[in-house]
Amino acid sequence: MKAKILVVDDETDLELLIKQKFRRQIREKQYEFVFAHDGEEALLVLEQHPDIDMVLTDINMPGMDGLTLLVKLHETNPMLKSVIVSAYGDMDNIRTAMNRGAFDFITKPVNFEDLELTMQKTMDYVTQLRQTLQAIKENDILRMYVDESVLAFMGRTEFETSLSASETVHATVMFIDICGFTAIAEKESADTVVKLVNRYFDIMVKEIIAQGGHVDKFMGDAVMAVFRGDYHLDRAIEAGLGVRSQIATLESPLTNQPDYHPQVAIGINTGEMVSGNIGSRTLRRLDYTVIGDAVNMAQRLQTVARPGQVVITELSQQDVAESFTCERIGEVSLKNKSAPVIIYNVLG
């Protein structure tokens, strides 16, 4: 990677020496040098060349001196690292320079081998610093797309060796669908549709997180969430009731369809399921999720739920009968299920 370096010195001889000593590196595009004759000119050059990686600066110069320039550089770009190259190598100047943010200090007359080593060391530090900042940015972006529990899993020491590993867990899965959203998508602009679905998703996610669940995935206008740990079924139902209540209070945001009132259809089921990374290593695409018959059942329950209903099986109703009021809907035939299933709607 080519390093772009600003040299600040009022001695024109240094500019000539640098071009001569580093002529091979310049030809091979390892280094690119830009020159200024004092601190004020250096600041102007930095405005014109924001991609400069490093500054080599003298101390004693007419106009703005090097020590003052260090302060200005720290104020304008704390990421930019500077090396002092000066004949004033006494301890006072060195300490002042380092306290003002200098990365290193080289005394004149310049030993160019030492200078190049210092430049390489400085660039290594700058590169590491940029990589760290990039990792932070990428992590912040990742947090927008990946649930916190998945990030926690990725941070475990065994993550690399367990990409294909899985475990059987007893958990609860909830599917939430925004009713009538397909028809809205056909009539409204794409921008309106995206803003609307994000608004509803934000409400859903808050309720899910409040009950200790995590969002497994967004699927069009639907959400899949997983609840594990103590009372996972109870907490999933609480989240579903919270989503239903919050969505029901919203007014129609659509000027073209003022009579539209958003509702959700929710299916919840509990049982054993396989948790792990599902996908293709060849494509380097994995999805940390849960699969199994209990998961499929939750999705089927959502498909038969009517707007405003939180649907569970009779077995789940028996588990939460003392905590929630439910009404029997009756027997329904679910896709890929040989026998009818008795389902209930949770009232509250």
Phi, psi and chi 1 to 4 in degrees:
 res  aa     phi    psi   chi1   chi2   chi3   chi4
   1 MET       -  130.2 -176.0 -178.0   68.4      -
   2 LYS   -73.0  137.2 -179.0  172.5   68.3  174.3
   3 ALA  -102.3  130.6      -      -      -      -
   4 LYS  -102.8  120.1 -168.0  168.8 -174.8  178.2
   5 ILE  -122.9  130.9  -57.6  166.5      -      -
   6 LEU   -97.1  123.9  170.6   60.4      -      -
   7 VAL  -106.0  122.7 -179.5      -      -      -
   8 VAL  -116.3  109.5 -172.2      -      -      -
   9 ASP  -163.5  136.9 -159.9  -55.0      -      -
  10 ASP   -81.6   -6.5   60.7  -34.7      -      -
  11 GLU   -88.7  112.9  -63.8  179.8   10.2      -
  12 THR   -66.6  -23.3   55.4      -      -      -
  13 ASP   -61.4  -35.0  -70.4  -12.9      -      -
  14 LEU   -65.8  -38.4 -178.5   61.9      -      -
  15 GLU   -59.9  -44.8  178.7  176.9  -20.7      -
  16 LEU   -64.5  -42.9 -177.5   60.7      -      -
  17 LEU   -62.3  -42.7  -81.1  171.2      -      -
  18 ILE   -63.8  -42.6  -76.1  178.5      -      -
  19 LYS   -64.4  -33.5  -71.1  179.4  178.2  179.0
  20 GLN   -75.9  -47.9  -70.2  176.8  -12.8      -
  21 LYS   -67.3  -30.0  -65.5  -67.1 -175.5  179.5
  22 PHE  -111.8   25.7  -65.7  106.9      -      -
  23 ARG   -62.0  -39.0   58.4 -179.4  179.5  -88.2
  24 ARG   -65.1  -46.1  177.9 -177.2   58.7   81.1
  25 GLN   -64.4  -33.1  -67.3   91.4  -30.3      -
  26 ILE   -68.3  -43.1  -67.0  171.8      -      -
  27 ARG   -63.3  -38.9  -74.5 -162.0  -53.6  -91.8
  28 GLU   -83.6    6.1  -64.9  175.4   -4.0      -
  29 LYS    60.4   32.4  -60.1 -172.5 -177.2  -59.0
  30 GLN   -80.1  -37.8  -66.0 -179.6   28.4      -
  31 TYR  -128.8  145.2  -63.5  136.0      -      -
  32 GLU  -128.8  124.8  178.0 -176.3   -9.3      -
  33 PHE  -107.7  138.8  -68.5   96.0      -      -
  34 VAL  -124.6  143.0 -177.8      -      -      -
  35 PHE  -122.5  145.5  -62.1   90.5      -      -
  36 ALA  -141.3  157.0      -      -      -      -
  37 HIS  -106.1   -6.6  -61.2   98.2      -      -
  38 ASP  -162.6  177.8   61.2   35.9      -      -
  39 GLY   -63.7  -38.2      -      -      -      -
  40 GLU   -65.3  -44.2  -67.3  176.0   -6.4      -
  41 GLU   -64.6  -35.6 -175.5 -178.4   -8.9      -
  42 ALA   -60.7  -41.4      -      -      -      -
  43 LEU   -65.3  -36.5  -66.0  176.6      -      -
  44 LEU   -66.0  -42.3  -66.2  174.2      -      -
  45 VAL   -62.4  -39.3  170.8      -      -      -
  46 LEU   -64.7  -32.4  -74.0  167.8      -      -
  47 GLU   -66.8  -36.1  -70.7 -177.9    4.8      -
  48 GLN   -79.4  -25.8  -61.4  166.7   -2.4      -
  49 HIS  -127.4   75.2  -59.9  -90.4      -      -
  50 PRO   -68.5   -8.9   23.9  -32.8      -      -
  51 ASP   -91.6   11.5   56.5  -20.5      -      -
  52 ILE   -65.7  135.4  -75.6  174.4      -      -
  53 ASP   -94.3  -29.2  -60.1  -62.1      -      -
  54 MET  -154.8  153.0  179.0 -164.9  -30.9      -
  55 VAL  -123.4  129.9  176.0      -      -      -
  56 LEU  -108.4  119.7  -54.2  177.5      -      -
  57 THR  -135.8  142.6 -179.8      -      -      -
  58 ASP   -77.9  168.0 -166.7    7.5      -      -
  59 ILE   -94.2  -56.0  -70.9 -179.7      -      -
  60 ASN   -87.0  104.7 -171.9   25.9      -      -
  61 MET  -142.6  150.7  -63.1  177.9  -68.7      -
  62 PRO   -65.9  156.8   24.5  -34.1      -      -
  63 GLY    74.2 -129.3      -      -      -      -
  64 MET   -82.6  123.0 -175.8 -174.4  -65.1      -
  65 ASP   -81.3  174.3   61.7   47.2      -      -
  66 GLY   -67.4  -35.3      -      -      -      -
  67 LEU   -68.4  -37.6  -64.4  176.8      -      -
  68 THR   -68.1  -38.0  -55.3      -      -      -
  69 LEU   -60.5  -38.5  175.6   61.5      -      -
  70 LEU   -56.7  -42.9  -72.4  174.7      -      -
  71 VAL   -63.3  -44.6  176.5      -      -      -
  72 LYS   -63.8  -40.3  -63.2  -67.5 -176.0 -179.2
  73 LEU   -63.9  -41.5  -68.5  177.1      -      -
  74 HIS   -65.0  -34.4 -176.1   73.2      -      -
  75 GLU   -71.3  -39.0  -68.2  174.0   -8.9      -
  76 THR   -87.7  -35.0   56.9      -      -      -
  77 ASN  -153.6   86.1 -174.1    0.1      -      -
  78 PRO   -64.6  -15.2   19.7  -30.1      -      -
  79 MET   -75.6  -24.0  -76.1  -74.3  -64.6      -
  80 LEU   -75.5  127.4 -167.8   60.8      -      -
  81 LYS  -103.2  140.4  -63.9  -54.4  170.9 -174.3
  82 SER  -122.1  145.4  -55.8      -      -      -
  83 VAL  -121.2  126.6  175.6      -      -      -
  84 ILE   -81.2  130.6  -66.0  -67.8      -      -
  85 VAL  -123.5  100.3 -177.0      -      -      -
  86 SER  -148.9  153.6  174.7      -      -      -
  87 ALA   -78.7  -14.2      -      -      -      -
  88 TYR   -88.5   77.4  -65.5   87.8      -      -
  89 GLY   -98.5   23.4      -      -      -      -
  90 ASP   -73.4  162.4   58.1  -83.0      -      -
  91 MET   -62.8  -34.9 -173.4   54.6   65.9      -
  92 ASP   -62.0  -46.4  -74.4  -16.7      -      -
  93 ASN   -66.3  -39.7  -85.0  -50.5      -      -
  94 ILE   -62.6  -46.6  -68.0  175.1      -      -
  95 ARG   -64.2  -42.2  -75.9 -176.8   58.6   80.6
  96 THR   -61.9  -44.3  -59.0      -      -      -
  97 ALA   -62.7  -45.3      -      -      -      -
  98 MET   -66.8  -38.5  -57.5  -53.6  -76.6      -
  99 ASN   -65.7  -25.5  -73.1  -25.0      -      -
 100 ARG   -93.3    7.3  -65.6 -171.6 -178.3 -171.2
 101 GLY   108.4    5.2      -      -      -      -
 102 ALA   -63.2  139.4      -      -      -      -
 103 PHE   -81.0  -33.2 -175.9   76.9      -      -
 104 ASP  -158.4  174.6 -148.6  -29.5      -      -
 105 PHE  -142.0  126.1 -161.1  110.3      -      -
 106 ILE  -123.8  135.7  -68.2  177.2      -      -
 107 THR   -96.6  149.7   56.4      -      -      -
 108 LYS   -88.7  151.6  -67.4 -179.6  178.8  179.3
 109 PRO   -65.8  146.7   23.5  -32.9      -      -
 110 VAL   -77.2  129.5  178.7      -      -      -
 111 ASN   -90.5  108.0  179.6  -39.0      -      -
 112 PHE   -70.8  -25.6  -77.3   90.6      -      -
 113 GLU   -67.0  -43.2  -70.2 -175.8    2.3      -
 114 ASP   -65.1  -38.0 -178.5   41.5      -      -
 115 LEU   -62.7  -43.7  175.5   60.5      -      -
 116 GLU   -66.5  -40.1 -176.7  167.8   19.5      -
 117 LEU   -60.7  -41.2  -72.0  172.9      -      -
 118 THR   -65.6  -41.2  -57.7      -      -      -
 119 MET   -62.1  -43.0  -70.7  161.6   51.5      -
 120 GLN   -64.0  -42.7  -69.7  174.1   -6.2      -
 121 LYS   -62.2  -42.1 -179.8 -177.7   70.3  173.0
 122 THR   -64.7  -43.9  -53.6      -      -      -
 123 MET   -65.2  -36.2  -84.3  -53.4  -57.6      -
 124 ASP   -60.7  -41.8  -73.0  -16.3      -      -
 125 TYR   -66.0  -44.4 -179.3   80.7      -      -
 126 VAL   -61.2  -42.5  169.8      -      -      -
 127 THR   -62.6  -44.7  -59.9      -      -      -
 128 GLN   -62.5  -40.4  -69.5  174.7    4.9      -
 129 LEU   -63.2  -43.9 -164.4   59.1      -      -
 130 ARG   -65.9  -39.3  -73.0  175.4  176.6  169.9
 131 GLN   -63.8  -38.5  -70.7  173.7  -13.1      -
 132 THR   -64.0  -45.5  -60.1      -      -      -
 133 LEU   -63.8  -39.6  -71.7  176.3      -      -
 134 GLN   -64.1  -39.8 -178.2   64.0   25.1      -
 135 ALA   -63.4  -38.8      -      -      -      -
 136 ILE   -63.8  -44.9  -67.8  171.8      -      -
 137 LYS   -61.5  -45.7  -70.8 -179.8 -178.6  179.2
 138 GLU   -64.1  -36.7  -69.2  172.1   -5.8      -
 139 ASN   -66.1  -39.8 -170.2   51.0      -      -
 140 ASP   -64.2  -39.8  -72.3  -18.6      -      -
 141 ILE   -66.1  -42.3  -65.8  171.2      -      -
 142 LEU   -59.0  -38.6 -175.5   63.7      -      -
 143 ARG   -63.6  -22.6  -71.7  177.9 -175.5  -82.7
 144 MET   -76.9  -20.0  -63.9  176.2   65.9      -
 145 TYR  -112.2  -20.2  -71.3   90.8      -      -
 146 VAL  -121.2  137.3 -179.1      -      -      -
 147 ASP   -65.8  151.7 -172.9   81.4      -      -
 148 GLU   -59.4  -36.2 -164.1   72.3   29.2      -
 149 SER   -66.8  -32.9   62.2      -      -      -
 150 VAL   -68.7  -41.5 -179.5      -      -      -
 151 LEU   -61.9  -38.7  -68.2  176.1      -      -
 152 ALA   -63.9  -40.4      -      -      -      -
 153 PHE   -63.2  -41.5  168.0   77.1      -      -
 154 MET   -64.9  -23.9  -68.0  168.6   64.0      -
 155 GLY   -84.1   -7.7      -      -      -      -
 156 ARG   -72.1  147.3  -76.0  156.4   47.1 -179.9
 157 THR   -63.0  -27.7   54.7      -      -      -
 158 GLU   -89.0    8.3   66.5  -89.5   23.6      -
 159 PHE   -57.6  -49.3  171.8   67.0      -      -
 160 GLU   -61.4  -36.1  -70.8  -67.8  -19.9      -
 161 THR   -90.3   -2.0   57.5      -      -      -
 162 SER  -121.3   26.2   62.4      -      -      -
 163 LEU   -61.4  -31.9  -73.7  177.7      -      -
 164 SER  -102.7    3.3  -61.8      -      -      -
 165 ALA   -75.8  156.4      -      -      -      -
 166 SER  -147.8  166.5   60.7      -      -      -
 167 GLU  -144.5  151.4   59.1  178.1  -25.4      -
 168 THR   -92.6  126.7  -59.8      -      -      -
 169 VAL  -128.9  157.2  -61.4      -      -      -
 170 HIS  -103.6  115.6 -164.7  -86.1      -      -
 171 ALA  -149.7  177.8      -      -      -      -
 172 THR  -122.0  137.0  -62.9      -      -      -
 173 VAL  -117.6  140.5  176.3      -      -      -
 174 MET  -128.2  132.3  174.1  169.8   63.1      -
 175 PHE  -113.0  130.7  -75.6   85.2      -      -
 176 ILE  -121.9  126.5  -49.9  172.1      -      -
 177 ASP  -120.3  137.6 -178.1   69.8      -      -
 178 ILE   -84.2  116.4  -55.8  172.3      -      -
 179 CYS   -71.8  139.3  -57.6      -      -      -
 180 GLY    72.1   12.6      -      -      -      -
 181 PHE   -76.1  -27.7 -152.5   79.5      -      -
 182 THR   -62.3  -41.6  -58.3      -      -      -
 183 ALA   -65.8  -37.5      -      -      -      -
 184 ILE   -64.0  -42.5  -68.0  174.2      -      -
 185 ALA   -61.3  -27.6      -      -      -      -
 186 GLU   -76.0  -23.8  -67.1  174.9   -8.3      -
 187 LYS  -106.4  -23.2  -61.5  177.3 -178.0  178.6
 188 GLU  -102.8  162.9  -60.9  -68.6  -23.5      -
 189 SER   -69.2  157.7   67.8      -      -      -
 190 ALA   -60.2  -39.7      -      -      -      -
 191 ASP   -63.3  -41.3 -176.6   59.4      -      -
 192 THR   -64.5  -41.9  -61.3      -      -      -
 193 VAL   -63.1  -46.0  170.1      -      -      -
 194 VAL   -63.5  -45.6  170.1      -      -      -
 195 LYS   -61.3  -39.4  -71.8 -179.4  178.9  177.2
 196 LEU   -68.6  -48.1 -171.3   59.2      -      -
 197 VAL   -66.4  -35.2   74.9      -      -      -
 198 ASN   -65.8  -36.2  -76.5  -17.0      -      -
 199 ARG   -62.8  -45.1 -179.7 -174.6  178.9 -170.5
 200 TYR   -68.2  -41.6  -65.1  159.0      -      -
 201 PHE   -60.1  -38.2  -80.4  168.0      -      -
 202 ASP   -62.2  -40.4 -165.6   45.3      -      -
 203 ILE   -63.8  -45.4  -68.5  172.4      -      -
 204 MET   -61.3  -46.6  -63.4  176.3 -167.4      -
 205 VAL   -61.6  -40.9  168.7      -      -      -
 206 LYS   -61.5  -42.0  -72.4  177.9 -179.8  177.1
 207 GLU   -68.6  -38.9  -65.0  -64.8  -30.3      -
 208 ILE   -64.1  -47.5  -68.0  166.7      -      -
 209 ILE   -65.1  -38.5  -67.8  175.1      -      -
 210 ALA   -60.2  -25.7      -      -      -      -
 211 GLN  -102.1   14.9  -66.3  -60.5  -32.1      -
 212 GLY    77.2   15.1      -      -      -      -
 213 GLY   -91.0  173.1      -      -      -      -
 214 HIS  -133.0  147.0   78.0  -97.7      -      -
 215 VAL   -77.3  119.2  174.8      -      -      -
 216 ASP   -79.4  -45.1 -174.9  -77.3      -      -
 217 LYS  -166.8  158.9   58.8  175.7   65.3   69.4
 218 PHE  -102.9  133.2  -63.0  101.1      -      -
 219 MET  -130.2   91.9  -54.5  167.9  -66.3      -
 220 GLY    64.6 -112.3      -      -      -      -
 221 ASP  -106.4   24.3   58.2   -4.9      -      -
 222 ALA  -126.1  159.4      -      -      -      -
 223 VAL  -128.8  139.3  176.9      -      -      -
 224 MET  -114.1  128.2  172.5 -177.2  170.4      -
 225 ALA  -129.2  151.2      -      -      -      -
 226 VAL  -125.4  137.9 -179.0      -      -      -
 227 PHE  -123.5  128.7  -64.0   77.9      -      -
 228 ARG  -129.8  167.0  -62.2  171.4   65.5  170.1
 229 GLY    93.7 -167.4      -      -      -      -
 230 ASP   -61.6  137.6  -65.0  -22.1      -      -
 231 TYR    53.2   39.8  -60.9  101.6      -      -
 232 HIS   -63.8  -34.9   48.9   79.8      -      -
 233 LEU   -67.3  -45.3  175.6   57.4      -      -
 234 ASP   -58.9  -44.2  -66.2   61.2      -      -
 235 ARG   -68.4  -33.7  -70.2 -173.6  -74.4  109.4
 236 ALA   -66.0  -42.2      -      -      -      -
 237 ILE   -64.6  -42.4  -66.6  174.5      -      -
 238 GLU   -57.8  -42.7  -69.8  -77.8   10.3      -
 239 ALA   -64.3  -43.0      -      -      -      -
 240 GLY   -61.9  -42.7      -      -      -      -
 241 LEU   -64.9  -38.2  -66.2  174.6      -      -
 242 GLY   -64.4  -42.2      -      -      -      -
 243 VAL   -63.1  -47.1  169.5      -      -      -
 244 ARG   -58.9  -43.3 -177.6  176.4   68.2 -177.1
 245 SER   -66.4  -45.1  174.9      -      -      -
 246 GLN   -66.5  -43.7  -69.0  -66.6  -35.4      -
 247 ILE   -64.9  -36.8  -66.7  -67.3      -      -
 248 ALA   -65.9  -23.5      -      -      -      -
 249 THR   -83.4   -9.3   61.8      -      -      -
 250 LEU   -77.0  140.8  -62.0  177.7      -      -
 251 GLU   -86.0  160.1  -63.1  -66.2  -28.6      -
 252 SER   -66.1  124.9  174.2      -      -      -
 253 PRO   -89.0    5.5   33.2  -30.9      -      -
 254 LEU  -102.2  116.5  -55.6  173.0      -      -
 255 THR   -67.9  -31.5   55.4      -      -      -
 256 ASN   -79.3  -18.9  -63.1  -29.3      -      -
 257 GLN  -134.7   68.1  -58.3  179.7   62.8      -
 258 PRO   -65.2  -18.0   24.4  -33.9      -      -
 259 ASP   -86.2   -4.9  -65.4  -28.0      -      -
 260 TYR   -74.7  126.1  171.6   73.7      -      -
 261 HIS  -123.5  117.5  -64.4  -75.7      -      -
 262 PRO   -64.2  139.9   25.1  -34.4      -      -
 263 GLN  -139.9  160.4  -73.5 -175.0  -65.1      -
 264 VAL  -124.0  150.6  -70.5      -      -      -
 265 ALA  -115.9  126.8      -      -      -      -
 266 ILE  -124.7  135.0  -59.1  173.4      -      -
 267 GLY  -121.3  132.5      -      -      -      -
 268 ILE  -131.0  134.8  -62.6  174.2      -      -
 269 ASN  -146.3  151.6 -167.6   46.2      -      -
 270 THR  -126.5  152.7 -170.6      -      -      -
 271 GLY   156.7 -170.1      -      -      -      -
 272 GLU   -80.7  141.9  -76.2 -165.8  -12.8      -
 273 MET  -152.6  161.6   56.4 -162.1   70.5      -
 274 VAL   -95.1  127.5  177.0      -      -      -
 275 SER  -112.2  131.7  173.8      -      -      -
 276 GLY   169.2 -170.4      -      -      -      -
 277 ASN   -88.7  119.0  -74.4  -69.4      -      -
 278 ILE  -113.2  130.8  -49.8  -61.8      -      -
 279 GLY   153.0 -154.6      -      -      -      -
 280 SER  -121.4  121.5  168.9      -      -      -
 281 ARG   -68.2  -32.6  -82.8 -172.2  151.8 -174.1
 282 THR   -60.5  -43.4  -57.8      -      -      -
 283 LEU   -82.9   -4.7  -69.1  177.0      -      -
 284 ARG    55.2   42.6  -59.2 -178.9   66.4   83.6
 285 ARG  -131.8  110.9  178.1   68.8 -177.1  -90.0
 286 LEU  -125.1  150.5  -63.7  171.8      -      -
 287 ASP  -125.2  116.6 -170.7   10.9      -      -
 288 TYR   -81.9  105.5 -174.8   63.4      -      -
 289 THR  -149.4 -172.2 -174.1      -      -      -
 290 VAL  -123.5  144.1  -70.7      -      -      -
 291 ILE  -137.8  161.4   58.9  172.7      -      -
 292 GLY   141.3  173.7      -      -      -      -
 293 ASP   -62.1  -37.6 -175.5   63.6      -      -
 294 ALA   -62.9  -35.5      -      -      -      -
 295 VAL   -69.4  -45.4  179.3      -      -      -
 296 ASN   -59.7  -38.6  -63.9  -23.2      -      -
 297 MET   -62.8  -41.9  174.3   65.5   80.7      -
 298 ALA   -60.1  -40.9      -      -      -      -
 299 GLN   -67.5  -39.9 -164.1  -86.0  -28.9      -
 300 ARG   -64.2  -38.8  -57.6  -74.0 -172.0  -90.9
 301 LEU   -62.9  -37.5  -66.1  174.8      -      -
 302 GLN   -64.5  -37.2 -177.8  -87.0  -53.9      -
 303 THR   -68.4  -27.3   59.7      -      -      -
 304 VAL   -93.6  -10.0  -60.9      -      -      -
 305 ALA   -69.4  137.9      -      -      -      -
 306 ARG   -87.9  163.4  -66.0 -179.1  178.9  179.1
 307 PRO   -52.4  126.9  -28.7   36.5      -      -
 308 GLY    91.6   -2.5      -      -      -      -
 309 GLN   -96.8  145.0  -71.6 -173.7  -26.1      -
 310 VAL  -115.2  103.5  178.2      -      -      -
 311 VAL  -100.0  132.8  174.3      -      -      -
 312 ILE  -133.4  168.0   59.8  176.1      -      -
 313 THR   -83.2  168.4   64.6      -      -      -
 314 GLU   -62.9  -37.1 -176.2  176.1   36.7      -
 315 LEU   -62.8  -42.1 -173.4   59.9      -      -
 316 SER   -66.6  -37.9  -65.9      -      -      -
 317 GLN   -61.5  -38.3 -174.5  -88.6  -26.9      -
 318 GLN   -65.9  -34.0  -67.8  171.8   -3.6      -
 319 ASP   -69.8  -30.0  -72.3  -18.6      -      -
 320 VAL  -115.7   15.2  -61.5      -      -      -
 321 ALA   -58.5  -33.3      -      -      -      -
 322 GLU   -79.5  -14.6  -65.4 -177.5   -3.2      -
 323 SER  -105.7  -27.1  -58.2      -      -      -
 324 PHE  -133.2  147.6  -62.4   94.0      -      -
 325 THR   -91.0  125.4  -58.6      -      -      -
 326 CYS  -127.6  152.9  -56.5      -      -      -
 327 GLU  -117.5  138.3   64.4  174.3   -3.4      -
 328 ARG   -74.3  125.9 -170.2  177.9 -171.2  -86.8
 329 ILE   -88.7  -43.2  -63.7  175.2      -      -
 330 GLY   130.5 -166.7      -      -      -      -
 331 GLU   -87.1  138.5  -74.1 -171.5  -11.9      -
 332 VAL  -135.0  152.3  -65.0      -      -      -
 333 SER   -97.3  123.3  -64.2      -      -      -
 334 LEU  -104.7  149.5  -59.7  178.3      -      -
 335 LYS   -57.2  132.8 -176.1  178.4  179.3 -179.2
 336 ASN    65.7   17.2  -64.0  -29.5      -      -
 337 LYS  -112.9  124.6  -65.9  -65.9  178.5 -178.0
 338 SER   -70.9  -33.6   57.1      -      -      -
 339 ALA  -111.7  147.5      -      -      -      -
 340 PRO   -61.9  154.4  -20.6   32.3      -      -
 341 VAL  -121.0  133.5  178.0      -      -      -
 342 ILE   -84.2  127.9  -61.4  174.6      -      -
 343 ILE  -123.8  158.5   60.2  173.4      -      -
 344 TYR  -130.6  152.8  -76.6   76.1      -      -
 345 ASN  -105.6  127.3  174.0   38.7      -      -
 346 VAL   -80.9  120.9 -176.6      -      -      -
 347 LEU   -87.0  -36.6  -60.5  177.4      -      -
 348 GLY   163.6      -      -      -      -      -
